[in-house]
């Protein structure tokens, strides 16, 4: 299956906003605001009324038609009433536009399938690829190309990073962007799919599979447009990089709601579940789980097995982590006799305390400084029976110093996936950010960390099955 060439949608040199407005609060004004904050390409305003618009301290001449713009246009962002969109597509075609991002609603989702079909027919005639309609468009966090009409003071944009996200729901997509920004989860590209009249989730999955800036592909879907195409695309893409999907419409009532939302046919959930398993797609059940999976997969390599070692300074947290792992079908690593011997020798030599536990979970106890953590982590990672290491740090203990940050970076040399847990408030949160800067994913709860380990193991199993690990 051929990968669609969609760079022009994410890296345009020139963009026309059709339906641009000088009135604050109007969608056409909000798009102009978003588009002119960080994007360095040329932005042109189009509105039949003409005149001038001032946005973000810059003045823009308003062209009455895209055909009046004295420049080539790569992408048109369309925010005019639905009934005018097909004619606007024709004008774009005459201008040589490659892509149209149709923000306008009032198509299939509003009972106007005929209008949507007309839009597609006209776009095909000109060879224009269409995002939407009924969407927030696309955001490229790398270059600032952003036609999302939610203003930055209401909906933040995350930093540039490895996670791409596509969403059939604009509002849910906006919430994800806002949440990712707060959690400092770096994103590469965001695509609001809308009604998928032309480009669908499989097209963007295939594109992102080849995108060097994207490490993990995530998505919220209500229903796929073409099941066979999705299956074939996912099977191919998941061998290159992980794909995590949050599927709604899992119940009968949810499926009905999906149909009235984006005109999407949710279909039987059992079929979707089987398709995800067959194609290596990791299914998340909640928004939080989606990002627990994505963060781990973006920062760590997949696990070569399902045997997990735990190092903790709190016994209770170690027990909770053990329960969570076993409940998800993972295993607690049985440390080798050689590893047990290392711990015993260090205890006898006075390097480690007598009353610590070292059978897994390895409890370095509450008065552990970073140096004690480092010994325990090294022994666990050196053990051939350990595939993944979970480190739990209760930073409320005054003994645990900031040396743990650099110690975590040193642990990366073992080449095994590591997941860190730091429960609590402001200080643990600050330490978590510093550890994540070193490339180790940090979670606030053991439940979230279980998700992370599960994702690393499941993706590793998929790659192993297909001879890629």
SULZI-V57158 format. One record per residue. N is the residue number from 1. SS is DSSP state (h for helix, s for strand, l for the rest). PHI is phi in whole degrees, -180 to 180 (NA if undefined). Layout:
# SULZI-V57158
n=N ss=SS phi=PHI
n=N ss=SS phi=PHI
This chain:
# SULZI-V57158
n=1 ss=l phi=NA
n=2 ss=l phi=-76
n=3 ss=l phi=-80
n=4 ss=l phi=-66
n=5 ss=l phi=-86
n=6 ss=l phi=-119
n=7 ss=h phi=-54
n=8 ss=h phi=-61
n=9 ss=h phi=-76
n=10 ss=h phi=-107
n=11 ss=l phi=-129
n=12 ss=l phi=-73
n=13 ss=l phi=-89
n=14 ss=s phi=-143
n=15 ss=s phi=-133
n=16 ss=s phi=-111
n=17 ss=s phi=-97
n=18 ss=s phi=-95
n=19 ss=l phi=108
n=20 ss=l phi=-58
n=21 ss=l phi=-138
n=22 ss=l phi=-93
n=23 ss=l phi=-89
n=24 ss=l phi=-57
n=25 ss=l phi=95
n=26 ss=l phi=-75
n=27 ss=h phi=-57
n=28 ss=h phi=-63
n=29 ss=h phi=-77
n=30 ss=h phi=-64
n=31 ss=h phi=-64
n=32 ss=h phi=-61
n=33 ss=h phi=-63
n=34 ss=h phi=-63
n=35 ss=h phi=-69
n=36 ss=l phi=-104
n=37 ss=l phi=-76
n=38 ss=l phi=-128
n=39 ss=l phi=-73
n=40 ss=l phi=-95
n=41 ss=l phi=-74
n=42 ss=s phi=-82
n=43 ss=s phi=-120
n=44 ss=s phi=-118
n=45 ss=s phi=-96
n=46 ss=s phi=-130
n=47 ss=l phi=-159
n=48 ss=l phi=-57
n=49 ss=l phi=-77
n=50 ss=l phi=69
n=51 ss=l phi=94
n=52 ss=s phi=-145
n=53 ss=s phi=-127
n=54 ss=s phi=-113
n=55 ss=s phi=-136
n=56 ss=l phi=51
n=57 ss=l phi=77
n=58 ss=s phi=-115
n=59 ss=s phi=-99
n=60 ss=s phi=-126
n=61 ss=s phi=-69
n=62 ss=s phi=-102
n=63 ss=s phi=-85
n=64 ss=l phi=-73
n=65 ss=l phi=-148
n=66 ss=h phi=-62
n=67 ss=h phi=-67
n=68 ss=h phi=-81
n=69 ss=l phi=-73
n=70 ss=l phi=-85
n=71 ss=l phi=-157
n=72 ss=l phi=-74
n=73 ss=l phi=-121
n=74 ss=l phi=-82
n=75 ss=s phi=-133
n=76 ss=s phi=-110
n=77 ss=s phi=-101
n=78 ss=s phi=-109
n=79 ss=l phi=-136
n=80 ss=l phi=-124
n=81 ss=l phi=-54
n=82 ss=h phi=-52
n=83 ss=h phi=-64
n=84 ss=h phi=-90
n=85 ss=h phi=-62
n=86 ss=h phi=-57
n=87 ss=h phi=-68
n=88 ss=h phi=-64
n=89 ss=h phi=-60
n=90 ss=h phi=-60
n=91 ss=h phi=-62
n=92 ss=h phi=-64
n=93 ss=h phi=-61
n=94 ss=h phi=-63
n=95 ss=h phi=-83
n=96 ss=l phi=87
n=97 ss=l phi=-67
n=98 ss=l phi=-90
n=99 ss=s phi=-138
n=100 ss=s phi=-124
n=101 ss=s phi=-105
n=102 ss=s phi=-96
n=103 ss=l phi=-77
n=104 ss=l phi=-51
n=105 ss=l phi=-103
n=106 ss=l phi=108
n=107 ss=l phi=-113
n=108 ss=h phi=-54
n=109 ss=h phi=-67
n=110 ss=h phi=-110
n=111 ss=l phi=83
n=112 ss=l phi=-109
n=113 ss=h phi=-62
n=114 ss=h phi=-61
n=115 ss=h phi=-68
n=116 ss=h phi=-67
n=117 ss=h phi=-62
n=118 ss=h phi=-65
n=119 ss=h phi=-58
n=120 ss=h phi=-65
n=121 ss=h phi=-59
n=122 ss=h phi=-68
n=123 ss=h phi=-63
n=124 ss=h phi=-63
n=125 ss=h phi=-57
n=126 ss=h phi=-98
n=127 ss=l phi=72
n=128 ss=l phi=-90
n=129 ss=s phi=-89
n=130 ss=s phi=-116
n=131 ss=s phi=-101
n=132 ss=s phi=99
n=133 ss=l phi=-73
n=134 ss=l phi=63
n=135 ss=l phi=-146
n=136 ss=l phi=-95
n=137 ss=l phi=82
n=138 ss=s phi=-123
n=139 ss=s phi=-133
n=140 ss=s phi=-107
n=141 ss=l phi=-70
n=142 ss=l phi=-75
n=143 ss=l phi=-114
n=144 ss=l phi=82
n=145 ss=s phi=-70
n=146 ss=s phi=-151
n=147 ss=l phi=-108
n=148 ss=l phi=-70
n=149 ss=l phi=-85
n=150 ss=l phi=-77
n=151 ss=l phi=-67
n=152 ss=l phi=-60
n=153 ss=l phi=-74
n=154 ss=l phi=-99
n=155 ss=l phi=-137
n=156 ss=l phi=-70
n=157 ss=l phi=-107
n=158 ss=l phi=-72
n=159 ss=l phi=-70
n=160 ss=s phi=-70
n=161 ss=s phi=-165
n=162 ss=s phi=-95
n=163 ss=s phi=-94
n=164 ss=s phi=-100
n=165 ss=s phi=-135
n=166 ss=s phi=-122
n=167 ss=s phi=-142
n=168 ss=l phi=-79
n=169 ss=l phi=-110
n=170 ss=h phi=-65
n=171 ss=h phi=-65
n=172 ss=h phi=-67
n=173 ss=h phi=-60
n=174 ss=h phi=-63
n=175 ss=h phi=-63
n=176 ss=h phi=-64
n=177 ss=h phi=-60
n=178 ss=h phi=-63
n=179 ss=h phi=-66
n=180 ss=h phi=-63
n=181 ss=h phi=-64
n=182 ss=h phi=-66
n=183 ss=l phi=-85
n=184 ss=l phi=59
n=185 ss=l phi=-90
n=186 ss=l phi=-73
n=187 ss=s phi=-123
n=188 ss=s phi=-93
n=189 ss=s phi=-143
n=190 ss=s phi=-124
n=191 ss=s phi=-127
n=192 ss=s phi=-92
n=193 ss=l phi=-77
n=194 ss=l phi=59
n=195 ss=l phi=-80
n=196 ss=l phi=55
n=197 ss=l phi=-62
n=198 ss=l phi=-124
n=199 ss=l phi=-69
n=200 ss=l phi=-121
n=201 ss=h phi=-61
n=202 ss=h phi=-70
n=203 ss=h phi=-61
n=204 ss=h phi=-72
n=205 ss=h phi=-62
n=206 ss=h phi=-63
n=207 ss=h phi=-63
n=208 ss=h phi=-67
n=209 ss=h phi=-61
n=210 ss=h phi=-100
n=211 ss=l phi=-80
n=212 ss=l phi=-66
n=213 ss=l phi=-86
n=214 ss=l phi=-107
n=215 ss=l phi=-104
n=216 ss=s phi=-137
n=217 ss=s phi=-104
n=218 ss=s phi=-125
n=219 ss=s phi=-161
n=220 ss=s phi=-109
n=221 ss=s phi=-129
n=222 ss=l phi=-102
n=223 ss=l phi=-163
n=224 ss=l phi=-92
n=225 ss=l phi=-77
n=226 ss=l phi=-139
n=227 ss=h phi=-59
n=228 ss=h phi=-64
n=229 ss=h phi=-63
n=230 ss=h phi=-61
n=231 ss=h phi=-61
n=232 ss=h phi=-64
n=233 ss=h phi=-64
n=234 ss=h phi=-62
n=235 ss=h phi=-58
n=236 ss=h phi=-74
n=237 ss=h phi=-70
n=238 ss=l phi=-66
n=239 ss=l phi=-79
n=240 ss=l phi=-102
n=241 ss=l phi=-156
n=242 ss=s phi=-70
n=243 ss=s phi=-124
n=244 ss=s phi=-119
n=245 ss=s phi=-126
n=246 ss=s phi=-103
n=247 ss=s phi=-103
n=248 ss=l phi=-101
n=249 ss=l phi=74
n=250 ss=l phi=-79
n=251 ss=l phi=-107
n=252 ss=h phi=-62
n=253 ss=h phi=-65
n=254 ss=h phi=-65
n=255 ss=h phi=-64
n=256 ss=h phi=-65
n=257 ss=h phi=-64
n=258 ss=h phi=-62
n=259 ss=h phi=-63
n=260 ss=h phi=-85
n=261 ss=h phi=-84
n=262 ss=h phi=-119
n=263 ss=l phi=68
n=264 ss=l phi=-93
n=265 ss=l phi=-91
n=266 ss=l phi=-70
n=267 ss=l phi=71
n=268 ss=l phi=-71
n=269 ss=h phi=-65
n=270 ss=h phi=-59
n=271 ss=h phi=-67
n=272 ss=h phi=-61
n=273 ss=h phi=-60
n=274 ss=h phi=-65
n=275 ss=h phi=-64
n=276 ss=h phi=-62
n=277 ss=h phi=-63
n=278 ss=h phi=-68
n=279 ss=h phi=-109
n=280 ss=l phi=79
n=281 ss=l phi=-79
n=282 ss=s phi=-85
n=283 ss=s phi=-97
n=284 ss=s phi=-99
n=285 ss=l phi=-99
n=286 ss=l phi=-139
n=287 ss=h phi=-59
n=288 ss=h phi=-65
n=289 ss=h phi=-64
n=290 ss=h phi=-54
n=291 ss=h phi=-83
n=292 ss=h phi=-60
n=293 ss=h phi=-63
n=294 ss=h phi=-62
n=295 ss=h phi=-63
n=296 ss=h phi=-62
n=297 ss=h phi=-70
n=298 ss=h phi=-75
n=299 ss=h phi=-103
n=300 ss=l phi=-126
n=301 ss=l phi=-81
n=302 ss=l phi=-64
n=303 ss=l phi=-80
n=304 ss=l phi=-88
n=305 ss=l phi=-166
n=306 ss=l phi=-112
n=307 ss=s phi=-95
n=308 ss=s phi=-115
n=309 ss=s phi=-106
n=310 ss=s phi=-122
n=311 ss=s phi=-118
n=312 ss=s phi=-145
n=313 ss=l phi=-106
n=314 ss=l phi=-135
n=315 ss=h phi=-60
n=316 ss=h phi=-60
n=317 ss=h phi=-64
n=318 ss=h phi=-65
n=319 ss=h phi=-66
n=320 ss=h phi=-62
n=321 ss=h phi=-65
n=322 ss=h phi=-59
n=323 ss=h phi=-57
n=324 ss=h phi=-60
n=325 ss=h phi=-64
n=326 ss=h phi=-66
n=327 ss=h phi=-65
n=328 ss=l phi=-94
n=329 ss=l phi=84
n=330 ss=l phi=-96
n=331 ss=s phi=-120
n=332 ss=s phi=-82
n=333 ss=l phi=-64
n=334 ss=l phi=-93
n=335 ss=l phi=-64
n=336 ss=l phi=-69
n=337 ss=h phi=-61
n=338 ss=h phi=-62
n=339 ss=h phi=-66
n=340 ss=h phi=-57
n=341 ss=h phi=-61
n=342 ss=h phi=-61
n=343 ss=h phi=-63
n=344 ss=h phi=-61
n=345 ss=h phi=-63
n=346 ss=h phi=-69
n=347 ss=h phi=-68
n=348 ss=h phi=-63
n=349 ss=l phi=-82
n=350 ss=l phi=82
n=351 ss=l phi=-79
n=352 ss=l phi=-127
n=353 ss=l phi=-73
n=354 ss=l phi=-60
n=355 ss=l phi=-91
n=356 ss=l phi=-81
n=357 ss=s phi=-103
n=358 ss=l phi=-135
n=359 ss=l phi=-91
n=360 ss=l phi=92
n=361 ss=l phi=-61
n=362 ss=s phi=-90
n=363 ss=s phi=-101
n=364 ss=l phi=-81
n=365 ss=l phi=63
n=366 ss=l phi=-63
n=367 ss=l phi=-99
n=368 ss=l phi=-78
n=369 ss=l phi=-82
n=370 ss=h phi=-63
n=371 ss=h phi=-64
n=372 ss=h phi=-71
n=373 ss=h phi=-56
n=374 ss=h phi=-63
n=375 ss=h phi=-60
n=376 ss=h phi=-64
n=377 ss=h phi=-65
n=378 ss=h phi=-62
n=379 ss=h phi=-63
n=380 ss=h phi=-65
n=381 ss=h phi=-71
n=382 ss=h phi=-77
n=383 ss=l phi=-79
n=384 ss=l phi=-67
n=385 ss=l phi=-83
n=386 ss=l phi=-107
n=387 ss=l phi=-101
n=388 ss=s phi=-139
n=389 ss=s phi=-114
n=390 ss=s phi=-109
n=391 ss=s phi=-113
n=392 ss=s phi=-109
n=393 ss=l phi=-126
n=394 ss=l phi=-91
n=395 ss=l phi=-70
n=396 ss=l phi=-66
n=397 ss=l phi=-72
n=398 ss=l phi=-67
n=399 ss=l phi=-74
n=400 ss=l phi=-81
n=401 ss=l phi=-93
n=402 ss=l phi=-74
n=403 ss=h phi=-61
n=404 ss=h phi=-62
n=405 ss=h phi=-63
n=406 ss=h phi=-70
n=407 ss=h phi=-62
n=408 ss=h phi=-64
n=409 ss=h phi=-64
n=410 ss=h phi=-64
n=411 ss=h phi=-67
n=412 ss=h phi=-63
n=413 ss=h phi=-65
n=414 ss=h phi=-77
n=415 ss=l phi=72
n=416 ss=l phi=-110
n=417 ss=s phi=-65
n=418 ss=s phi=-128
n=419 ss=s phi=-124
n=420 ss=s phi=-113
n=421 ss=s phi=-124
n=422 ss=l phi=-134
n=423 ss=l phi=-73
n=424 ss=l phi=128
n=425 ss=l phi=-105
n=426 ss=h phi=-64
n=427 ss=h phi=-67
n=428 ss=h phi=-57
n=429 ss=h phi=-64
n=430 ss=h phi=-64
n=431 ss=h phi=-64
n=432 ss=h phi=-59
n=433 ss=h phi=-61
n=434 ss=h phi=-66
n=435 ss=h phi=-71
n=436 ss=h phi=-64
n=437 ss=l phi=-62
n=438 ss=l phi=-88
n=439 ss=l phi=94
n=440 ss=l phi=-107
n=441 ss=s phi=-71
n=442 ss=s phi=-119
n=443 ss=s phi=-126
n=444 ss=l phi=-85
n=445 ss=l phi=-129
n=446 ss=h phi=-66
n=447 ss=h phi=-61
n=448 ss=h phi=-66
n=449 ss=h phi=-67
n=450 ss=h phi=-61
n=451 ss=h phi=-54
n=452 ss=h phi=-60
n=453 ss=h phi=-63
n=454 ss=h phi=-56
n=455 ss=h phi=-63
n=456 ss=h phi=-65
n=457 ss=h phi=-73
n=458 ss=h phi=-63
n=459 ss=h phi=-69
n=460 ss=h phi=-62
n=461 ss=h phi=-62
n=462 ss=h phi=-63
n=463 ss=h phi=-65
n=464 ss=h phi=-63
n=465 ss=h phi=-56
n=466 ss=l phi=-102
n=467 ss=l phi=69
n=468 ss=l phi=-107
n=469 ss=l phi=-140
